[in-house]
Structures are given as C-alpha cells and as structure tokens.
Amino acid sequence: MLRSLGTLCAVLLSTHVMAIEGEGDPSIGKQKAYTCQFCHGETGYTPKKDYPHINGQNTQYLYNVMKSYQAGERTGAMGNMMRQQMSVLSDQDMKDIAAFYASQERGKPQ
C-alpha cells in the first residue's frame, strides 16, 4: 500500500511539473508584453518607484497576480488600472507574459 501511494505521488508531481513548464512561451510573451513595459520596464525592472520589479519572479506567481487583477480581487487605483490592462488578455496571453518576465534576470539590468 505504501509503495503504491509513493508511486501515485511521484506520478502526480511529475505531471504537475510538466504542466508548469509547458504553460507559457517567453518569446511570445515578450511580444505580448509591450503595454506592460510602460510601467514595468522592458525586462520587468522599472525605474519608477511606484511600480514593482517583476523580472525573475516566479511564473505561477505572476500568472496568479494577473488573474487576480483580471477578476477584480485587487482593488484601488492601481488595481483598477491593472484590471483594465488584463481585461484584453486571454489566459494564454497571461501565461506567455508571465513566462517572459520570469525568464528575465532578477535584479537591476546592467
């Protein structure tokens, strides 16, 4: 029983990891992220103090944040602006954009 439970866990974990890896395309995400660049910078590092750096952030985290804005779960002036930005994006668009910014080197670009 214990061995079959371990095997089941291994199969479920490996399937989950593959799903995460294949969800977004960073090269396509770069093309789709052109409006993000006004606030977050070309690579996700912004010189603007009121906007977060998103370069090198976890892909799933970035996607979840975008979905949260899209659903109106994050409010306030920035939340409303982001909701409007996210309203035109599909799930695949957000996955691709998240993959692009996650693939960027963390920290200030040289």
Summary of the structure (lengths in Angstrom):
residues: 110
radius of gyration: 16.5
end to end distance: 54.3
largest distance: 56.0
contacts: 283
relative contact order: 0.19
helix: 61%
strand: 0%
